[in-house]
Amino acid sequence: MDQWESLLNYKIPQWYEDAKFGIFIHWGVYCVPAFGSEWYPRNMYLPTTREFAHHLAVYGPHAKFGYKDFIPMFKAEKFDPGAWADLFRRAGAKFVVPVAEHHDGFAMYDCGLSDWCAAKMGPKRDILGELAAATRKEGMVFGLSSHRAEHWWFFDGGMAFDSDVRDPRHAGLYGPANPRPANTHDTATPERPDAAFLDDWLARTCELVDKYQPQLVWFDWWIHHWAFKPYLAKFAAYLYNRGAEWGKGVAINYKYTAYPEGTAVFDIERGQLKGIRPLLWQNDTSVSKNSWGYITHHDYKTPVSIIHDLIDVVSKNGALLLNIGPRADGTIPEPEQEILREIGRWLSVNGEAIYGTRPWLTFGEGPTEVAEGAFTDTKRQAFTGKDVRFTRKGNALYAICLGWPEKEAVIQSLGCGRGLWLGGIDEVRMLGTAQPLQWSRSNSGLVVQMPEQRPCDHAYALRIALSNKD
């Protein structure tokens, strides 16, 4: 049995299947310029970009002021990991995934393989270690993400003109700065990371496992390049064995086809699915439409759109990993705090219909179509009161209305003649209200009389007690 075959015995841990909602954190040196997006470090060296023009106008020539010169400005002087973890818990998150290293090559932890890290420069704090301790203290699961794979080519623009990327004294941050492949999603591209880079990638990732014991390791997309394949199997075996030693369930997130089905947890960036996936999957997205890291001109999503996405994802056997982007001083922008608090308020009423649930016979019903695939998170129309999503737990079926149905809700999937459930119904309640609701059943569906007052905003969960009685 080869290593990949042995990984087919992997089982997704129950904590992950139950958790449903986590917080992603993009925080790094790129939040100092706070312009464009977290790809500022790459784009500032590409002459055709607005980041390049902005950098020249504000900071001057790249040979005199490069990306490395932002590091002393990244002080994190107001960073309070306990306050962050308290906010995430109040938001209803069950797991937390900070970025350990983004494409820029600056590690946000105490890295033994590089001096270019937050413990030795900039904040001079082990950001990841402090967050791990605070997260676990609040009862949440700690994970981390690695975007190191893309570093093979991330700073290649700076090699084409007079910039500090070409200075060998800074190779520890900028290197290897190889030409970016013409198509970074093409696994057959001839450009490849060499053995030294791949060995370093594996060593850094295993160091993260040993130092911080993450129960979830999230990888960005370029690990699906064919050169990484044997290293991915080695890393999975390493993490899964370490998890067994710790007595903790662990998981890996991957995109596209990096890992074979059943060996890790599939992740879709800024996207969803049209139907139920048999195995747990994840949608990673951000509170902002235009950046993952902190910038000064965010285009924020509304809390209701995020809550509706959470419900839709969970109904299809998924989990939502929602990103925020703190400022350079370590404060979380106020609009992002309020979005998290609003989600928390909704989950405090309706969490029973989310946490620990599993998909029902169908994910839902209603007129609003959800686009499928990556980078589709802003393409759907707003949900309506006729859009319903289902989850289940034991003999409880939750029908979550994604808008207020006015006087009555009609759940067509529960019609007594042609519905998906032809057994009995004992009772119908709305989460957040004290009394059972009046209901009737016909061929057209289950008809539920709405209470006079709404128990919350954004979406409304009916708890339907099912029985096997005819």
TITORMAR-499519 format. One line per 10 residues: number of its first residue (from 1); their letters; for each residue x negated, y negated, z negated of N, C-alpha, C. Coordinates in steps of 0.05 Angstrom, whole numbers. Atoms other than C-alpha are relative to their C-alpha. Example, Ala and Ser with C-alpha at 12.3 -4.5 7.8 and 13.67 -1.06 7.14 Angstrom:
2
1	AS	-18:24:0:-246:90:-156:-18:-24:0  16:24:1:-273:21:-143:15:-22:-14;
REM end
This chain:
470
1	MDQWESLLNY	-17:24:0:0:0:0:-18:-25:0  16:24:0:-30:-67:20:12:-21:-19  -8:19:20:-24:-130:-21:28:-12:6  -27:10:-7:37:-157:17:22:19:-7  -21:-20:7:75:-92:9:5:1:-30  -4:-1:29:63:-92:-66:15:-25:-10  -14:25:8:90:-164:-69:30:3:5  -29:-4:-5:157:-138:-43:15:10:-25  -12:-9:25:169:-111:-113:7:-24:-18  -4:24:16:173:-183:-138:30:-5:-5;
11	KIPQWYEDAK	-27:7:8:236:-203:-176:1:-29:-9  -3:27:8:259:-275:-183:8:-1:-30  -7:0:29:261:-291:-258:27:-11:-5  -27:8:6:328:-300:-290:2:-30:-8  -1:28:8:310:-368:-320:4:-18:25  -1:17:-25:303:-395:-248:28:3:12  -27:-4:-11:368:-364:-224:21:-15:-16  -19:13:17:403:-395:-284:-3:-31:-1  7:28:6:369:-464:-285:14:-19:18  -15:15:-21:397:-494:-220:-11:-28:5;
21	FGIFIHWGVY	7:28:-4:368:-564:-231:-27:-7:-13  26:7:10:297:-589:-238:-8:-28:9  11:26:-7:257:-654:-234:-28:4:12  25:1:-14:201:-664:-184:-12:-28:-6  12:26:7:150:-720:-198:-24:-5:19  22:9:-16:107:-753:-144:-12:-24:-13  14:22:13:57:-795:-182:-29:3:5  29:-1:-6:-13:-812:-160:-10:-27:8  13:25:-6:-60:-866:-136:16:-15:21  -16:13:-21:-14:-880:-77:22:-19:-10;
31	CVPAFGSEWY	-20:18:11:35:-915:-124:-12:-27:-7  13:26:4:-16:-972:-133:7:-19:23  -8:18:-21:-7:-1002:-64:30:-2:3  -30:0:0:67:-982:-68:12:-11:25  -9:10:-26:77:-994:6:4:24:19  -5:-21:-20:108:-949:59:10:25:-12  -7:-26:13:107:-882:24:-25:11:-13  23:-13:12:62:-833:-12:-20:9:21  20:-5:-21:28:-824:56:-16:-25:6  17:23:-4:-4:-892:49:-29:6:3;
41	PRNMYLPTTR	28:-5:-2:-73:-862:38:-8:11:28  6:-8:-27:-70:-830:107:5:-22:20  -8:20:-20:-33:-884:145:-17:-25:-1  16:24:2:-78:-940:119:-25:1:18  23:-4:-18:-133:-911:163:7:5:29  -9:-4:-27:-91:-904:226:8:-27:12  -3:28:-10:-95:-969:267:27:-7:11  -26:7:-12:-26:-964:298:23:-2:-21  -21:-1:21:12:-962:231:2:-27:-14  -5:24:15:42:-1018:190:-16:0:-26;
51	EFAHHLAVYG	17:-2:24:3:-992:130:-29:-10:6  26:10:-7:-62:-1006:167:-1:-31:1  -1:29:-2:-41:-1078:182:4:-12:-28  -5:9:27:-16:-1087:111:-26:1:-17  24:-3:15:-81:-1061:82:-21:-22:7  19:21:-9:-124:-1108:124:8:-28:-11  -10:27:8:-80:-1168:106:-3:-4:-30  -1:3:29:-77:-1154:31:-27:7:-13  24:-10:14:-142:-1117:14:-26:-4:16  23:5:-16:-189:-1131:71:-10:25:15;
61	PHAKFGYKDF	10:-22:-16:-233:-1086:115:-3:26:-16  0:-27:12:-231:-1011:101:-28:8:-10  27:-7:9:-307:-1007:94:-6:-12:-27  5:14:25:-305:-1055:36:20:7:-22  -21:-8:19:-239:-1034:3:15:23:12  -13:-23:-10:-217:-964:16:20:12:-21  -20:-12:18:-167:-917:-17:-12:5:-28  13:-5:25:-218:-899:-71:1:-24:-19  1:24:17:-217:-971:-95:27:-6:-14  -25:2:15:-144:-964:-118:-2:16:-26;
71	IPMFKAEKFD	1:-18:24:-166:-912:-170:-3:-16:-26  2:15:25:-190:-962:-223:26:-16:-7  -24:15:5:-123:-998:-214:23:18:-9  -20:-20:8:-85:-934:-230:-5:6:-30  7:-2:28:-85:-942:-306:19:16:-17  -21:-16:15:-20:-908:-329:2:-9:-29  2:9:28:-24:-952:-391:26:2:-15  -25:-3:13:50:-944:-406:12:28:2  -9:-27:-3:55:-870:-392:6:13:-27  -9:-12:25:95:-836:-447:13:27:8;
81	PGAWADLFRR	-11:-25:-9:104:-762:-430:24:10:-17  -23:-7:16:151:-752:-489:26:-14:9  -24:15:-9:198:-806:-464:9:10:27  -8:-12:-26:196:-777:-394:15:26:-4  -13:-26:4:213:-707:-419:28:-3:-13  -26:5:12:270:-735:-462:20:-8:21  -18:9:-21:299:-770:-401:8:24:18  -6:-23:-17:294:-706:-359:19:19:-13  -19:-17:14:328:-665:-412:28:-12:-1  -26:13:0:384:-716:-418:13:0:27;
91	AGAKFVVPVA	-10:-1:-27:391:-714:-343:12:28:7  -10:-27:-5:407:-640:-349:-20:19:14  20:-17:-14:343:-614:-318:-8:23:-18  9:-24:14:320:-544:-338:-29:6:6  28:-3:-6:251:-547:-305:-11:-25:12  13:24:-9:200:-600:-288:-25:7:16  21:-7:-18:150:-599:-231:-15:-25:9  16:22:-9:98:-655:-228:-20:9:21  21:-5:-20:50:-660:-169:-27:2:-14  27:-4:11:-17:-632:-191:-21:-14:18;
101	EHHDGFAMYD	18:13:-19:-53:-655:-128:15:-4:26  -13:6:-26:-24:-690:-67:-21:2:22  18:-2:-23:-54:-693:3:-25:-18:-4  22:19:3:-99:-750:-21:-25:11:-14  23:-13:12:-145:-703:-59:-7:-10:-28  5:9:27:-140:-739:-126:17:17:-19  -13:-19:18:-123:-687:-179:11:-14:-24  -13:12:23:-74:-708:-233:-3:16:-25  5:-18:23:-105:-660:-283:-30:0:-5  29:-3:8:-171:-642:-316:-12:22:18;
111	CGLSDWCAAK	10:-19:-20:-202:-610:-255:-30:6:-5  27:-7:4:-266:-571:-266:-16:3:26  12:-3:-26:-280:-569:-191:-4:-26:15  3:26:-13:-279:-644:-176:-1:-21:-22  0:24:18:-296:-710:-210:22:-19:7  -21:18:-9:-241:-743:-171:27:9:-11  -24:-9:13:-186:-730:-221:8:-20:-22  -11:19:19:-142:-768:-271:-13:2:-27  13:-3:26:-179:-740:-331:-27:-14:-1  27:12:-1:-245:-771:-308:0:-28:12;
121	MGPKRDILGE	-2:26:-13:-222:-833:-268:28:-11:-5  -27:12:2:-164:-882:-268:11:2:-28  -12:-1:27:-120:-864:-327:-19:12:-21  17:-15:19:-174:-819:-358:16:15:-20  -17:-17:16:-120:-774:-384:7:25:16  -9:-24:-13:-100:-703:-369:31:-2:3  -29:6:-4:-32:-724:-340:16:26:0  -15:-25:-3:-11:-653:-323:2:14:-27  0:-13:26:-31:-625:-391:19:-13:-19  -18:14:18:7:-679:-428:29:5:8;
131	LAAATRKEGM	-27:-6:-9:69:-668:-385:8:29:-7  -6:-28:6:65:-593:-395:9:3:-30  -7:-2:29:66:-601:-471:26:-13:-6  -25:14:6:122:-652:-471:24:15:12  -21:-15:-12:164:-611:-423:9:24:-17  -6:-24:16:159:-548:-464:12:-8:-28  -11:9:26:173:-587:-529:30:-5:2  -28:6:-4:240:-607:-499:16:24:10  -14:-25:-7:257:-535:-482:3:5:30  -2:-4:-28:247:-540:-407:-24:16:10;
141	VFGLSSHRAE	22:-16:-12:205:-496:-361:-18:-19:15  20:17:-13:141:-526:-335:-10:14:26  12:-9:-25:118:-519:-263:-18:-22:11  17:20:-12:72:-557:-216:0:4:30  3:-3:-29:60:-570:-142:-28:-6:9  26:5:-13:-1:-567:-98:4:-6:29  -1:8:-28:-7:-604:-32:-28:0:12  28:0:-7:-81:-590:-26:-5:10:29  5:-12:-27:-75:-551:40:-3:-21:21  1:21:-21:-62:-614:81:-24:-18:-2;
151	HWWFFDGGMA	24:17:3:-125:-646:54:-21:6:21  19:-7:-21:-164:-610:109:-2:-21:21  0:20:-21:-144:-665:157:11:-27:-8  -16:23:8:-110:-718:115:-14:-27:6  14:25:-3:-164:-772:120:-15:-2:27  15:0:-25:-186:-759:192:0:-27:14  -1:26:-13:-165:-829:214:-23:-17:-8  22:17:10:-220:-860:172:-27:7:12  25:-8:-13:-273:-822:212:-3:-13:27  0:10:-27:-256:-859:276:-9:-29:2;
161	FDSDVRDPRH	9:28:0:-279:-929:255:-16:-5:-25  17:7:23:-321:-965:203:17:-1:-25  -16:-2:25:-289:-943:138:-16:15:-21  14:-14:21:-310:-916:71:4:31:1  -3:-29:-3:-285:-847:91:-25:13:12  24:-10:-13:-349:-839:131:-24:0:-18  22:1:18:-393:-852:71:-2:26:-15  2:-27:13:-419:-784:45:2:-2:-30  -2:2:29:-419:-811:-26:28:5:-9  -28:-3:7:-343:-806:-25:12:26:11;
171	AGLYGPANPR	-10:-24:-13:-338:-738:8:17:17:-20  -16:-15:19:-311:-708:-57:29:-8:-1  -28:9:-2:-248:-749:-48:11:3:28  -11:1:-27:-241:-757:27:-5:25:17  6:-23:-17:-272:-694:54:21:22:-1  18:-1:-23:-268:-654:97:8:-19:23  -8:19:-20:-228:-704:140:-4:10:29  1:-12:-27:-225:-658:201:23:-11:17  -22:9:-18:-183:-676:262:26:15:-7  -26:-13:5:-110:-664:249:9:16:24;
181	PANTHDTATP	-10:-15:-23:-83:-608:293:23:-14:14  -20:14:-16:-38:-631:349:28:6:-11  -26:-8:10:20:-593:318:-5:15:-26  6:-12:26:14:-580:244:20:22:-8  -19:-21:6:74:-534:245:-5:24:18  6:-22:-18:43:-489:298:-20:19:-13  18:-19:14:14:-428:263:-21:12:18  20:-11:-18:-25:-408:326:-21:-20:8  19:20:-8:-63:-473:331:-29:9:-5  27:-9:3:-138:-460:341:-15:-14:-23;
191	ERPDAAFLDD	14:13:22:-160:-512:290:7:14:-26  -6:-15:24:-167:-479:223:-18:-10:-23  17:4:23:-193:-491:153:-22:21:-1  22:-19:2:-261:-458:143:1:15:-27  -1:-17:24:-277:-406:89:-7:-16:-25  7:16:24:-308:-458:43:24:-16:-10  -24:15:8:-244:-500:43:21:19:-12  -21:-19:10:-199:-439:34:-8:12:-27  9:-11:27:-242:-411:-23:5:-21:-21  -4:22:19:-239:-479:-57:30:-4:-6;
201	WLARTCELVD	-30:2:4:-163:-482:-46:9:21:-20  -9:-22:18:-154:-415:-80:-11:-4:-28  12:4:27:-202:-432:-137:15:-22:-15  -14:22:13:-167:-498:-151:28:9:-9  -28:-8:7:-98:-466:-150:0:20:-23  2:-19:23:-120:-409:-196:-8:-15:-25  7:15:24:-151:-460:-243:25:-13:-12  -25:11:10:-83:-494:-248:16:21:-16  -15:-21:14:-52:-428:-267:-12:6:-27  14:-7:25:-104:-413:-320:2:-22:-21;
211	KYQPQLVWFD	0:22:19:-104:-482:-352:28:-8:-10  -26:12:7:-30:-499:-351:23:20:-1  -20:-21:1:8:-433:-345:27:-8:12  -26:8:-13:61:-459:-296:17:25:6  -18:-22:-7:122:-415:-287:12:-4:28  -8:4:-28:135:-446:-219:-23:-16:13  20:14:-17:83:-465:-166:12:-6:27  -12:10:-25:109:-506:-108:-22:-7:20  19:6:-21:70:-509:-43:13:-16:22  -9:15:-23:77:-559:13:-4:17:25;
221	WWIHHWAFKP	-5:-16:-24:86:-537:85:-25:13:13  22:-9:-18:16:-528:114:-12:27:-8  10:-26:7:2:-464:76:10:22:20  -9:-20:-19:41:-430:132:-19:3:24  21:-4:-20:-20:-439:177:-12:27:-3  8:-28:2:-45:-370:194:-26:4:-16  26:-4:15:-114:-382:162:5:4:-30  -6:-3:29:-81:-385:93:11:28:-8  -16:-24:6:-45:-318:99:-13:18:-21  11:-18:20:-94:-273:62:-3:-13:-28;
231	YLAKFAAYLY	3:14:25:-105:-326:9:27:-3:-15  -26:1:12:-30:-332:-3:7:26:-15  -5:-26:13:-25:-258:-19:-17:2:-25  17:-1:23:-85:-264:-66:11:-17:-23  -11:18:21:-54:-323:-102:25:11:-13  -25:-11:12:14:-291:-110:-6:23:-19  7:-22:18:-16:-228:-139:-12:-11:-26  13:12:24:-58:-272:-187:21:-12:-18  -20:13:16:1:-314:-210:19:21:-13  -20:-19:11:49:-255:-218:-13:18:-22;
241	NRGAEWGKGV	13:-16:21:-2:-215:-257:-4:-17:-25  4:18:23:-17:-275:-302:27:-4:-14  -26:2:12:58:-284:-313:7:24:-17  -5:-25:15:63:-212:-335:-16:0:-26  16:2:24:6:-224:-384:12:-19:-20  -12:19:18:41:-285:-412:27:9:-11  -28:-8:7:108:-249:-416:20:-20:9  -18:21:-11:140:-304:-374:6:6:29  -7:-2:-28:177:-301:-308:-11:-23:15  13:21:-16:140:-339:-254:10:2:29;
251	AINYKYTAYP	-9:1:-27:156:-360:-183:-18:-18:17  14:17:-20:125:-391:-120:21:-11:19  -17:12:-21:161:-439:-73:-16:-2:25  14:2:-26:144:-437:1:20:-11:20  -16:10:-22:170:-469:65:-5:16:25  2:-14:-26:182:-441:135:-5:30:-4  5:-29:0:150:-372:141:-26:7:-15  25:-4:14:90:-379:94:-1:26:-15  -2:-26:15:112:-320:50:21:17:13  -21:-18:-10:150:-259:73:25:0:-18;
261	EGTAVFDIER	-25:0:15:222:-255:52:-1:20:-23  -1:-17:23:229:-227:-18:-25:-1:-17  24:1:15:159:-243:-42:-4:-26:-16  1:27:13:171:-316:-65:27:-13:5  -25:14:-2:227:-368:-67:-1:-21:23  -1:17:-23:245:-403:-2:9:-28:-8  -6:28:6:247:-479:-5:5:-16:26  -6:17:-23:278:-528:44:-4:-30:-8  5:28:7:252:-600:43:22:-18:11  -22:19:-7:308:-651:43:21:13:18;
271	GQLKGIRPLL	-20:-14:-17:357:-600:70:15:22:-15  -18:-19:12:411:-550:56:6:23:19  -9:-23:-17:444:-487:84:30:-2:5  -28:0:-6:511:-476:116:16:21:-16  -14:-22:15:527:-413:76:-17:11:-22  13:-12:23:507:-369:18:-24:16:10  24:-16:-5:437:-340:19:-2:21:-22  0:-21:20:431:-272:-16:-21:-4:-22  21:6:19:366:-292:-50:0:-29:-8  2:27:9:356:-354:-92:-18:-16:19;
281	WQNDTSVSKN	15:18:-16:331:-413:-51:0:-27:-14  2:26:13:315:-486:-67:0:-22:21  1:25:-15:328:-555:-38:-17:-20:-15  15:22:14:274:-605:-56:6:-25:15  -7:25:-11:295:-676:-44:-7:-22:-19  7:23:17:285:-746:-72:23:-18:-5  -20:20:6:326:-800:-104:-1:-22:22  4:21:-21:299:-845:-48:1:13:28  -1:-10:-27:312:-837:26:-26:-5:15  22:8:-17:247:-869:49:-28:6:-13;
291	SWGYITHHDY	26:-7:12:192:-846:0:4:19:-23  1:-17:24:174:-794:-52:-15:-14:-22  14:16:20:124:-839:-88:11:-27:-3  -10:26:5:136:-907:-117:-7:-20:22  4:23:-18:144:-965:-68:18:-23:-9  -15:23:9:172:-1034:-76:27:-4:14  -25:4:-15:228:-1027:-25:13:28:5  -14:-26:-2:265:-962:-39:28:-3:12  -28:-3:-9:329:-942:-3:11:24:-16  -8:-21:19:361:-903:-60:26:13:9;
301	KTPVSIIHDL	-25:-14:-2:414:-850:-55:19:-8:-23  -19:5:21:477:-857:-96:1:25:-19  -3:-23:18:487:-813:-158:21:20:10  -21:-19:-9:551:-784:-128:-10:17:23  10:-17:-22:515:-761:-65:-19:22:-10  18:-20:11:462:-726:-106:15:21:-16  -16:-20:15:513:-693:-152:15:18:19  -14:-17:-19:552:-669:-92:-19:20:14  20:-19:-11:488:-640:-62:-7:22:-19  5:-20:20:473:-605:-127:22:22:0;
311	IDVVSKNGAL	-22:-19:0:542:-573:-127:0:18:25  0:-15:-25:538:-553:-54:-23:21:0  23:-18:0:468:-523:-63:5:24:-19  -5:-21:19:488:-483:-125:21:19:10  -21:-18:-10:551:-456:-91:-11:20:21  12:-17:-21:504:-426:-38:-24:15:-10  21:-15:13:458:-393:-88:-27:-14:0  24:16:0:408:-450:-90:-5:-15:-26  7:19:21:373:-496:-139:-9:-26:12  8:26:-9:361:-570:-132:-24:-10:-16;
321	LLNIGPRADG	24:13:12:292:-600:-146:0:-29:9  -4:28:-6:302:-675:-149:-24:-17:-8  24:15:5:243:-721:-143:5:-29:-9  3:28:7:227:-787:-177:-29:-9:4  27:11:-5:167:-833:-167:-7:-22:-19  7:20:19:138:-870:-227:-19:-22:11  19:21:-7:100:-936:-222:-28:7:-10  28:-5:8:25:-941:-231:-5:-3:-30  4:3:29:33:-963:-303:13:23:-16  -12:-23:14:71:-899:-320:29:-4:-7;
331	TIPEPEQEIL	-28:4:5:141:-928:-323:17:11:23  -18:-10:-20:199:-896:-286:18:-23:8  -17:23:-8:236:-948:-244:29:3:-11  -27:1:13:302:-969:-276:22:13:17  -21:-13:-16:346:-949:-217:-2:31:-1  3:-29:1:317:-879:-220:8:12:-27  -9:-8:26:328:-874:-294:30:1:-1  -29:0:1:401:-893:-284:12:22:16  -9:-23:-16:410:-842:-229:-1:26:-17  2:-24:17:384:-788:-276:20:0:-22;
341	REIGRWLSVN	-20:1:22:428:-811:-333:28:6:10  -27:-5:-11:489:-810:-288:4:30:6  -2:-28:-5:474:-739:-266:3:15:-27  -2:-12:27:465:-721:-340:28:-3:-11  -28:4:10:533:-751:-357:19:20:13  -18:-19:-14:566:-708:-303:-5:28:-10  6:-27:9:530:-645:-325:8:5:-29  -8:-4:28:547:-657:-398:29:9:-1  -28:-9:-1:620:-646:-378:3:26:16  -4:-21:-19:612:-597:-321:-22:21:3;
351	GEAIYGTRPW	22:-19:-2:548:-559:-334:8:29:-1  -10:-28:1:588:-496:-349:4:11:28  -6:-9:-27:605:-493:-275:-25:1:17  26:1:-14:531:-500:-255:-20:20:-11  21:-16:12:483:-468:-304:9:29:-3  -6:-29:5:479:-392:-305:21:12:19  -21:-10:-18:529:-385:-248:-13:15:23  8:-13:-25:525:-343:-185:21:-6:21  -19:6:-21:558:-350:-117:25:18:-2  -25:-16:-1:630:-326:-107:1:13:28;
361	LTFGEGPTEV	-3:-13:-26:658:-291:-45:-5:-19:23  6:20:-19:652:-356:-7:-10:-24:-15  11:23:14:615:-420:-22:20:-22:-4  -19:22:3:675:-465:-11:19:-3:23  -19:6:-21:726:-496:34:2:-31:3  -4:29:-5:743:-564:64:-11:-9:26  6:10:-27:733:-608:125:-29:-9:5  26:13:-4:663:-637:113:-21:20:6  21:-18:-9:607:-602:150:-27:-9:-12  27:6:10:537:-597:120:-20:9:21;
371	AEGAFTDTKR	21:-6:-19:478:-600:167:-20:20:-13  18:-20:11:429:-542:159:-29:-5:9  28:3:-7:354:-544:157:-14:-23:-14  16:21:13:298:-590:134:6:-28:11  -3:29:-7:304:-666:135:28:-6:11  -28:6:-8:380:-666:142:16:-12:-23  -14:7:25:396:-693:72:17:-25:2  -16:24:-2:424:-759:97:19:1:24  -15:-2:-25:462:-733:158:29:8:-4  -28:-8:4:527:-707:127:17:-24:-7;
381	QAFTGKDVRF	-19:20:8:589:-749:118:6:4:-30  -8:-2:29:615:-763:47:21:22:-3  -20:-20:6:654:-706:16:26:-13:-9  -26:10:7:728:-714:2:13:18:-21  -15:-15:19:780:-689:-47:9:27:10  -7:-26:-12:795:-632:1:-23:19:2  24:-17:0:724:-606:-3:-3:13:-27  2:-15:24:717:-552:-55:-24:19:1  22:-18:1:657:-512:-77:4:19:-24  -5:-21:20:659:-446:-117:-26:9:-13;
391	TRKGNALYAI	21:-15:14:614:-416:-170:14:19:-18  -13:-20:17:627:-358:-216:-18:7:-23  14:-10:24:607:-332:-285:18:18:-15  -18:-20:13:637:-268:-312:27:0:15  -27:1:-12:713:-271:-301:9:-29:6  -7:28:-5:711:-347:-293:-9:-8:28  6:12:-26:715:-377:-224:3:-30:-3  0:30:1:698:-451:-218:5:-10:28  -6:13:-25:730:-490:-162:-5:-30:-5  9:27:6:695:-557:-161:9:-18:23;
401	CLGWPEKEAV	-11:19:-20:733:-612:-123:-19:-23:2  21:20:-4:684:-661:-92:12:-28:4  -14:26:0:734:-718:-98:26:5:-16  -24:-3:16:797:-731:-138:23:7:19  -21:-8:-19:855:-693:-105:27:-14:-4  -24:15:7:907:-743:-131:18:18:-18  -19:-13:19:969:-707:-160:-5:30:-2  4:-28:1:951:-636:-142:-23:9:19  21:-12:-16:894:-594:-116:11:26:12  -8:-25:-13:907:-539:-65:-25:15:8;
411	IQSLGCGRGL	24:-16:-5:855:-484:-64:9:23:18  -10:-19:-20:869:-446:0:-12:28:-3  13:-26:2:819:-390:-14:12:17:-21  -13:-15:21:862:-369:-73:30:5:5  -27:-6:-7:927:-361:-36:7:29:-6  -7:-27:9:966:-300:-59:5:19:23  -5:-18:-22:979:-273:10:-24:4:18  22:-2:-19:917:-288:51:-26:-12:-11  24:11:12:866:-313:1:-21:21:-3  23:-18:4:799:-283:-16:4:15:-26;
421	WLGGIDEVRM	-5:-13:25:824:-265:-86:30:7:-2  -28:-9:1:887:-223:-88:7:11:-27  -6:-8:27:882:-205:-161:15:-22:-15  -16:19:16:914:-242:-218:-16:-24:-9  12:24:12:900:-311:-248:14:-4:-27  -11:3:27:909:-319:-323:5:-29:-8  -2:28:11:897:-393:-334:-17:-18:18  16:20:-14:871:-456:-301:-4:-24:-19  7:24:15:835:-512:-339:-18:-18:16  20:18:-12:795:-572:-318:-20:-6:-22;
431	LGTAQPLQWS	21:5:20:728:-579:-353:1:-30:-8  -2:27:11:729:-639:-398:28:-8:-10  -27:5:10:804:-635:-414:8:22:-19  -6:-19:22:836:-600:-473:21:21:7  -23:-17:-4:900:-570:-446:-2:15:27  -2:-14:-26:911:-517:-392:17:-16:20  -15:14:-21:938:-543:-326:22:18:11  -22:-14:-13:1003:-524:-293:-9:8:28  8:-9:-27:993:-483:-230:21:19:11  -16:-19:-14:1030:-442:-179:-16:11:23;
441	RSNSGLVVQM	15:-13:-21:1009:-396:-124:19:9:22  -16:-8:-23:1036:-385:-54:-19:10:22  17:-8:-22:1011:-361:13:-20:-22:8  17:22:-9:982:-430:26:-23:-6:-19  22:4:18:938:-429:-36:8:-2:-29  -5:6:28:932:-441:-110:4:-30:-3  -7:28:3:966:-507:-127:-2:-7:-29  5:8:27:941:-541:-190:8:-29:-4  -8:27:7:973:-602:-222:-22:-14:-15  22:14:12:920:-653:-239:8:-14:-26;
451	PEQRPCDHAY	-6:14:25:916:-683:-309:3:-30:6  -4:28:-4:935:-756:-317:-26:-16:1  25:14:2:865:-778:-335:-23:17:10  24:-14:-9:800:-760:-301:-20:4:-23  19:-5:23:750:-728:-349:-28:-11:6  26:9:-7:690:-755:-311:2:-14:27  1:11:-27:668:-786:-245:-12:20:19  15:-12:-22:645:-758:-179:10:28:9  -10:-27:-7:670:-685:-180:13:13:-24  -18:-10:21:720:-644:-220:2:30:2;
461	ALRIALSNKD	3:-29:0:712:-572:-240:24:13:-13  -22:-16:10:772:-526:-248:-12:28:-8  8:-27:10:758:-464:-291:24:18:3  -22:-18:-7:802:-408:-264:-7:27:-12  4:-26:13:807:-346:-308:12:21:17  -10:-20:-17:813:-287:-262:5:26:-15  -5:-26:11:843:-220:-279:5:19:23  -5:-20:-20:855:-156:-242:30:7:3  -29:-5:-1:930:-159:-252:11:-9:26  -13:8:-25:973:-161:-190:22:-21:-6;
REM end
